[in-house]
Amino acid sequence: MSKHHLFAALSILVFCSISFGQASEKPDSLQISTDIGKEFDEKLLQTNANEHKKSVHKPFSIFNFPRTKYTGSAGTGPIALNDPNFQGIQFMVGNYDEFRNLFPKDSKDEYQVFFAIITYSKFTSSSPQLVSSRNFPKYYIGQGSLESKSSKIDYFAFIDSNGKSYAIVNGKIFDLTENGKTLILLPAEDGSMNFIQVKTPYLTFATLHDYYRDLLNNNEIKALIGKAKMKKE
């Protein structure tokens, strides 16, 4: 081997040695976030841990992380659509602390809708849906599971205190802030499913039912539902 080639080979070995040496980090450089050692509401933790063991919530089991005492509230329930072809569920965020900025100034409304899921199916049933303030004051979450004759629908949604919110439905991600907090799901007999996402206004418990009944009578929405049905038949 010539001196030139020998020098080049040694240079490569030295460079590799230096690179590997720089890649290693000492344990004292770790950045760690933990709840270990913090003061928690022990009574709430024990209650939650017991609920977690017998939980029937889907798609995620919840409620066994410890929490400090906090003030926060959320709500969920069916949407009164007065149409046997549809079933709707809404999730609401409470008017507390950092989430107050999502409500009109000086609003006395206790809740507003942050996610609604409506299914078009004559055979829809639902597992217990849940909305939780356990991530308060930064987040609220909602989740549940629906079943039609041809499809199983698992969904999860969350909103942060700045109003940014997303939903995941059967693995598909929906930006609720950008494209709307209402999803109309159209399961078909072949197991496939279409969706309609609607950018809906500020809704409270007093206004949501009338709004959604009117929405389903909207000509554009009805035309899209009819088009999806024709495509599958």
VODREN-936890 format. One line per field, with one value per residue: residue number from 1; residue in three letters; y, z negated, x negated of N, C-alpha, C in turn. Coordinates in steps of 0.001 Angstrom, whole numbers, m for minus. Atoms other than C-alpha are relative to their C-alpha. Layout:
N
resi <- [NUM  ...]
resn <- [ALA  ...]
n_Y <- [Y  ...]
n_Z <- [Z  ...]
n_X <- [X  ...]
ca_Y <- [Y  ...]
ca_Z <- [Z  ...]
ca_X <- [X  ...]
c_Y <- [Y  ...]
c_Z <- [Z  ...]
c_X <- [X  ...]
END
This chain:
233
resi <- [1  2  3  4  5  6  7  8  9  10  11  12  13  14  15  16  17  18  19  20  21  22  23  24  25  26  27  28  29  30  31  32  33  34  35  36  37  38  39  40  41  42  43  44  45  46  47  48  49  50  51  52  53  54  55  56  57  58  59  60  61  62  63  64  65  66  67  68  69  70  71  72  73  74  75  76  77  78  79  80  81  82  83  84  85  86  87  88  89  90  91  92  93  94  95  96  97  98  99  100  101  102  103  104  105  106  107  108  109  110  111  112  113  114  115  116  117  118  119  120  121  122  123  124  125  126  127  128  129  130  131  132  133  134  135  136  137  138  139  140  141  142  143  144  145  146  147  148  149  150  151  152  153  154  155  156  157  158  159  160  161  162  163  164  165  166  167  168  169  170  171  172  173  174  175  176  177  178  179  180  181  182  183  184  185  186  187  188  189  190  191  192  193  194  195  196  197  198  199  200  201  202  203  204  205  206  207  208  209  210  211  212  213  214  215  216  217  218  219  220  221  222  223  224  225  226  227  228  229  230  231  232  233]
resn <- [MET  SER  LYS  HIS  HIS  LEU  PHE  ALA  ALA  LEU  SER  ILE  LEU  VAL  PHE  CYS  SER  ILE  SER  PHE  GLY  GLN  ALA  SER  GLU  LYS  PRO  ASP  SER  LEU  GLN  ILE  SER  THR  ASP  ILE  GLY  LYS  GLU  PHE  ASP  GLU  LYS  LEU  LEU  GLN  THR  ASN  ALA  ASN  GLU  HIS  LYS  LYS  SER  VAL  HIS  LYS  PRO  PHE  SER  ILE  PHE  ASN  PHE  PRO  ARG  THR  LYS  TYR  THR  GLY  SER  ALA  GLY  THR  GLY  PRO  ILE  ALA  LEU  ASN  ASP  PRO  ASN  PHE  GLN  GLY  ILE  GLN  PHE  MET  VAL  GLY  ASN  TYR  ASP  GLU  PHE  ARG  ASN  LEU  PHE  PRO  LYS  ASP  SER  LYS  ASP  GLU  TYR  GLN  VAL  PHE  PHE  ALA  ILE  ILE  THR  TYR  SER  LYS  PHE  THR  SER  SER  SER  PRO  GLN  LEU  VAL  SER  SER  ARG  ASN  PHE  PRO  LYS  TYR  TYR  ILE  GLY  GLN  GLY  SER  LEU  GLU  SER  LYS  SER  SER  LYS  ILE  ASP  TYR  PHE  ALA  PHE  ILE  ASP  SER  ASN  GLY  LYS  SER  TYR  ALA  ILE  VAL  ASN  GLY  LYS  ILE  PHE  ASP  LEU  THR  GLU  ASN  GLY  LYS  THR  LEU  ILE  LEU  LEU  PRO  ALA  GLU  ASP  GLY  SER  MET  ASN  PHE  ILE  GLN  VAL  LYS  THR  PRO  TYR  LEU  THR  PHE  ALA  THR  LEU  HIS  ASP  TYR  TYR  ARG  ASP  LEU  LEU  ASN  ASN  ASN  GLU  ILE  LYS  ALA  LEU  ILE  GLY  LYS  ALA  LYS  MET  LYS  LYS  GLU]
n_Y <- [m1193  m1207  m890  m830  809  300  m1220  m150  1019  m406  m1173  490  652  m1040  m721  863  100  m1264  m107  862  m541  m1158  420  482  m1050  403  91  m1235  m919  397  m897  905  m512  1080  m393  717  m848  m1163  145  311  260  1450  542  25  1018  1327  146  166  1284  1031  m124  459  1469  513  m928  506  m1092  304  1031  3  60  m1267  m305  522  m919  m865  m1396  m934  m521  m1035  m355  117  779  273  667  728  545  175  m1134  305  m271  325  732  1343  360  m616  m47  m1001  m160  m1234  m139  m1407  m463  m890  m1384  m118  m389  m316  229  m1117  m806  588  m453  m1450  m776  m95  1008  786  1372  951  935  m135  1213  10  1101  718  1077  430  1135  327  1443  461  1089  m484  73  m650  318  m1237  m1039  m662  m1221  m88  m1196  437  m693  m1405  m1074  m127  751  866  1073  736  1226  953  1028  197  1145  134  1361  322  m653  m385  m1337  m430  m1399  m713  m1410  m826  m1432  m635  m1244  m1003  300  941  1299  1055  1265  1187  920  1191  m229  m1200  m1208  m1144  m1272  m583  m1455  m487  455  82  899  955  1057  859  1231  714  1386  708  1440  738  m237  m1265  m1117  m1375  m977  m1413  m804  m1282  m1055  m467  m1173  143  658  345  1029  m569  m245  1046  944  m636  m190  1255  405  m822  390  1212  m365  m863  636  437  1193  1068  413  782  1295  749  382  1100  1182  467  530  1306  923]
n_Z <- [0  m85  1155  m196  339  1419  703  m206  804  1392  184  95  1293  1026  m151  527  1441  577  m189  962  1329  192  9  1323  949  1392  630  648  m1003  m308  296  519  528  781  1067  1206  1125  123  885  m773  681  180  m72  m1425  m639  325  m719  m1421  m206  67  m1229  m1109  m14  m547  m1048  m1279  m952  m1239  m288  963  1426  563  1410  1080  303  1126  m310  1094  2  m1012  m347  m1444  m268  m1400  m130  m1227  m37  m1337  m696  m330  m1429  m428  m1271  329  m853  504  1428  242  1332  85  1112  363  861  1029  53  1193  m67  m1293  m1077  m73  m1194  m1140  111  m157  1187  1020  m242  1123  m460  752  m917  m1437  m734  m691  m963  m167  m988  m408  m921  m805  19  713  897  868  1462  506  1301  795  m385  1172  m151  1224  292  790  m465  317  m746  m1363  m1002  244  m988  m128  m751  30  m1028  m596  m898  m899  m507  m866  393  1361  m39  1226  m200  1098  m338  1105  m224  982  533  m1060  m956  m1026  287  m1003  267  m722  m197  m707  m515  m836  798  m444  631  325  m4  m1378  m915  640  1144  m188  m982  m354  m531  m855  m215  m1071  212  m331  1041  m219  675  m403  1063  m292  1119  m98  880  692  851  1457  406  1406  176  m350  m1445  m858  m550  m1141  m1085  m693  m745  m1215  m840  m744  m1008  m986  m1322  m402  789  m492  m1315  206  546  m1107  m938  633  m31  m1385  m383  632  m382]
n_X <- [m862  812  m122  m1210  m1171  59  m409  m1454  m680  113  m856  m1379  m139  m22  m1270  m1058  161  m451  m1447  m670  222  m860  m1402  m385  m344  78  m1326  m444  m530  m1370  m1121  m1025  m1257  m608  m912  412  363  m876  m1146  m1184  m1259  54  m1353  m357  832  m505  m1270  303  666  m1041  m791  832  23  m1254  m410  m508  155  728  997  1101  m285  484  m214  832  1091  m367  m270  m226  m1359  m188  m1364  m199  m1197  m283  m1286  m288  m1343  m555  m609  m1393  m129  m1367  69  490  1130  1218  299  1036  570  781  935  44  1076  m518  461  845  1408  595  m969  m936  258  m707  m1376  m148  359  m1049  m1023  m462  m190  821  660  m157  341  1287  16  m1264  89  m1337  89  m1176  m167  m1186  372  1067  m50  1204  578  m15  945  565  779  790  792  1149  1198  m191  m646  513  m750  m1153  m79  m1250  204  m1090  m38  m1319  m84  m1137  m102  1138  1246  323  579  673  384  661  184  479  132  866  m541  49  m1059  443  m599  79  m685  460  m1121  482  1346  69  148  m792  317  m1292  128  115  m1055  m1311  m90  m1088  217  m1120  585  m942  436  m699  m183  1219  995  694  m649  278  m222  m230  472  m694  489  m1195  230  21  m1230  m167  m1016  m1300  m130  551  m975  m668  973  295  m1198  m21  1128  m329  m992  651  m50  1344  306  m873  492  1220  m406  m597  1056  764  m858  m88  1301  203  m1068]
ca_Y <- [0  3433  6111  8180  5333  4457  8087  8169  4925  6172  9456  7569  5476  8571  10376  7381  7131  10812  10633  7686  9338  12509  10527  9195  11277  11173  10171  13589  15205  13480  15639  13994  14779  12774  12884  10726  12374  14988  15614  14040  13660  10159  9671  10558  8292  5281  5876  6202  3130  1048  2397  1618  m2063  m2492  89  m602  2601  2370  2740  3671  2592  5596  7024  5490  8364  10343  13924  16929  18541  20767  22551  21554  20084  18532  17081  14625  13231  12329  14828  14912  14601  13267  11050  7251  7146  9176  8987  11817  12324  15639  16494  19754  21710  23580  27308  27182  28849  28738  27505  30689  32339  29953  31512  34957  37669  37702  34619  32820  29660  26665  24526  24641  21854  20938  17724  16060  12751  11810  8465  7638  4105  2364  m186  1983  1152  2727  1712  4168  7381  9449  12999  13760  16806  14729  16577  19935  22782  22056  19529  17892  14548  12649  9099  6242  3368  2926  m90  m316  m3423  m3169  m1106  m604  2999  3896  7582  9878  13690  16338  20107  22271  25541  27514  25888  23572  20234  16956  13718  10221  7984  4434  5617  8687  12065  15026  18617  19922  23478  23865  21894  21790  20071  18050  14714  12952  9334  7284  3559  1350  m2270  m3290  m2077  1117  4561  8122  11270  14834  17334  20572  23825  24597  27737  28245  25879  25481  22895  25262  25684  22447  20272  22727  23437  19781  19050  21959  20807  17403  19122  21281  20600  20372  17855  15821  15794  14510  11767  10757  10704  8483  6086  5862  5187  2152  665]
ca_Z <- [0  930  m1726  m185  m490  m4003  m5139  m3640  m5406  m8756  m8291  m7759  m10884  m12977  m11589  m12381  m15867  m16544  m15155  m17322  m20355  m19861  m19464  m23036  m25801  m29550  m31742  m33473  m30170  m30173  m29969  m32069  m32715  m35435  m37920  m40452  m43865  m43255  m45565  m44253  m45190  m46657  m46991  m43333  m42307  m44148  m42654  m39173  m39560  m40556  m37592  m35264  m36264  m35224  m32434  m29334  m27607  m24008  m22135  m25006  m28638  m30894  m34420  m36194  m36019  m39303  m39299  m41572  m42589  m39860  m38740  m35303  m33675  m30380  m29002  m26433  m25298  m22363  m19769  m19387  m15609  m15369  m12449  m12857  m10062  m12075  m15453  m16884  m19862  m20984  m23267  m25182  m26877  m30129  m30703  m33186  m33582  m30384  m28359  m29097  m26116  m23804  m24942  m24066  m26454  m29668  m28464  m31056  m28934  m30909  m27886  m24147  m21581  m20474  m18577  m17172  m15335  m13407  m11696  m8868  m9625  m10646  m12662  m14787  m18444  m20746  m23523  m26440  m25145  m27478  m27708  m30226  m31847  m33381  m31236  m32504  m32271  m28895  m27188  m27113  m25378  m24095  m22809  m22057  m19781  m17418  m15505  m12460  m10590  m8336  m10227  m13565  m14306  m16983  m17546  m19727  m19819  m21851  m22183  m23804  m25671  m22517  m20643  m18492  m18102  m16210  m15920  m14921  m13451  m12469  m11970  m9873  m11291  m11065  m11761  m13579  m13889  m10200  m8622  m11208  m14429  m12972  m11200  m9376  m8736  m5993  m6477  m3495  m3277  m1773  m4906  m3347  m4687  m3395  m5522  m5415  m7610  m8391  m9813  m12357  m14496  m18237  m19754  m23320  m24812  m24204  m20482  m19280  m18776  m16522  m14577  m13785  m12834  m10369  m9125  m8099  m6155  m4264  m512  22  m2804  m1567  1955  711  m1320  1718  3923  1443  1293  5083  5453  3145  4513]
ca_X <- [0  m1427  m2025  789  3313  2121  2585  6104  7096  5782  7659  10934  10341  9622  12707  14943  13523  14171  17748  18710  17174  19238  22506  22451  24066  23580  26561  26572  27655  31087  34211  36920  40573  42313  45170  43323  43099  45794  48734  51929  55571  55278  59039  59582  56688  58117  61565  60113  57902  60930  62921  60023  60048  63679  63724  65798  64752  63550  61282  58913  59015  58494  58372  55402  52903  52824  54129  53994  57272  58697  61835  63001  66036  67091  70288  71577  74890  77121  78297  82082  82384  85944  84918  84611  82013  79499  77826  75769  73490  71984  69061  68846  66061  66675  66255  63359  59944  57863  60845  62796  61099  63010  66306  67667  66501  68545  70430  72532  72721  71499  70577  69981  69712  66184  66995  70106  70374  73522  73983  76369  77502  80700  78719  76459  75860  73293  70944  70741  69221  67061  65762  63037  61452  58635  56059  57347  56284  54659  56946  60353  60921  63936  64202  66550  67494  70443  71614  73847  74905  71853  69270  67589  66648  64085  63439  61353  61246  59452  59304  56631  57110  56234  59110  57017  58772  58478  60416  59318  62015  61029  57449  58322  57265  59650  58578  61653  60342  59569  62414  65193  66167  69059  68614  71441  70428  72068  71337  72246  73349  69987  68154  66791  67592  67823  67802  69061  67224  69045  67693  70383  70835  70513  73064  74309  76631  79549  78809  77212  80309  82163  78981  78275  81868  81717  78307  79630  82409  79912  80221  76451  76039  79025  77577  74198  75870  77923  74828  72949  75908  76218  72511  72716  75945]
c_Y <- [1234  860  850  m766  m324  1198  209  m983  365  1194  m411  m643  1014  750  m804  m77  1260  115  m844  528  1166  m403  m441  1177  m552  m22  1304  1025  m324  1100  m864  790  m1149  560  m684  993  1217  m299  m213  m135  m1515  m645  m119  m1097  m1397  m277  m278  m1347  m1150  25  m554  m1527  m591  840  m715  1067  m430  1302  m68  m214  1223  m24  m775  769  885  1449  817  458  1123  285  m34  m886  m157  m751  m727  m536  m129  1317  m414  393  m282  m675  m1375  m449  518  m177  959  59  1268  3  1481  298  1028  1360  243  423  293  m194  1121  817  m570  413  1504  728  160  m1001  m732  m1438  m929  m906  456  m1278  127  m1155  m633  m1039  m523  m1141  m186  m1510  m349  m1011  413  m221  588  m594  1290  997  748  1291  257  1327  m364  653  1514  524  120  m646  m577  m1086  m594  m1250  m892  m994  m180  m1226  81  m1448  m404  533  165  1318  323  1422  594  1440  741  1457  562  1372  1158  m237  m941  m1379  m931  m1159  m1094  m957  m1163  247  1207  1234  1138  1236  726  1521  541  m310  m200  m1077  m1038  m984  m766  m1216  m802  m1416  m688  m1493  m793  230  1284  1142  1324  923  1358  761  1420  988  683  1167  m364  m557  m322  m1090  505  109  m1189  m872  575  162  m1287  m555  777  m404  m1213  229  943  m725  m525  m1276  m1185  m515  m857  m1385  m858  m477  m1156  m1295  m600  m679  m1422  m1020  m607]
c_Z <- [0  m1244  97  m403  m1490  m822  108  m871  m1475  m314  m177  m1350  m1130  21  m583  m1515  m688  77  m1015  m1410  m298  m140  m1381  m926  m1419  m604  m607  999  355  m351  m357  m461  m724  m1006  m1323  m1083  m178  m943  845  m894  m126  89  1443  722  m270  710  1474  293  m30  1242  1194  128  639  1167  1249  1070  1193  779  m1006  m1410  m638  m1521  m976  m144  m1166  432  m1286  58  1030  169  1514  245  1491  81  1318  m66  1418  580  414  1446  547  1369  m292  847  m535  m1506  m212  m1446  7  m1258  m270  m979  m962  m19  m1291  379  1421  1164  106  1273  1249  19  271  m1307  m915  213  m1289  401  m762  924  1443  670  606  994  29  1095  252  997  731  75  m797  m1092  m999  m1473  m521  m1322  m814  493  m1245  416  m1340  m100  m747  440  m187  m748  1459  1050  m567  1072  18  827  m90  1134  456  887  838  487  761  m501  m1506  64  m1372  208  m1286  448  m1201  438  m1041  m370  981  1071  1113  m332  1198  m424  814  61  851  687  890  m891  623  m789  m258  13  1419  825  m641  m1051  131  1113  205  696  719  258  1050  m294  281  m1023  185  m646  603  m1196  602  m1240  172  m1020  m639  m928  m1470  m446  m1492  m98  429  1505  880  653  1218  1167  787  734  1309  962  856  1029  1056  1337  444  m738  509  1352  m128  m545  1097  985  m554  44  1394  444  m509  450  1375]
c_X <- [m892  198  1269  1251  42  474  1517  774  m48  896  1451  254  92  1318  1161  m50  524  1514  756  m159  920  1473  468  270  m71  1398  485  534  1445  995  1204  1218  690  996  m357  m413  877  1158  1259  1231  135  1385  458  m778  539  1316  m242  m645  1004  878  m767  39  1255  513  493  m119  m849  m199  m1147  532  m656  81  m875  m1311  432  177  73  1454  117  1485  131  1195  185  1317  143  1422  501  508  1409  276  1394  40  m584  m1184  m1337  m133  m1150  m435  m853  m863  m213  m1136  570  m676  m790  m1413  m468  971  1036  m198  660  1474  61  m304  1213  1136  354  304  m932  m811  167  m474  m1399  m114  1380  m174  1413  m165  1319  86  1244  m353  m1074  318  m1307  m444  m16  m1046  m451  m681  m679  m747  m1281  m1319  101  m1233  m421  890  1292  m14  1401  m253  1220  m99  1439  m26  1261  33  m1258  m1337  m115  m746  m576  m491  m570  m195  m564  m69  m947  564  m104  1059  m404  542  m104  894  m674  1182  m484  m1348  m140  m6  803  m435  1322  m38  51  1242  1368  93  1099  m337  1305  m598  1074  m509  858  51  m1269  m1115  m791  770  m447  238  341  m440  533  m575  1202  m321  m152  1344  m21  1067  1376  212  m357  1064  723  m961  m207  1222  101  m1117  340  1096  m561  m92  m1359  m404  824  m477  m1255  328  607  m1029  m810  807  71  m1281  m178  1048  m225]
END
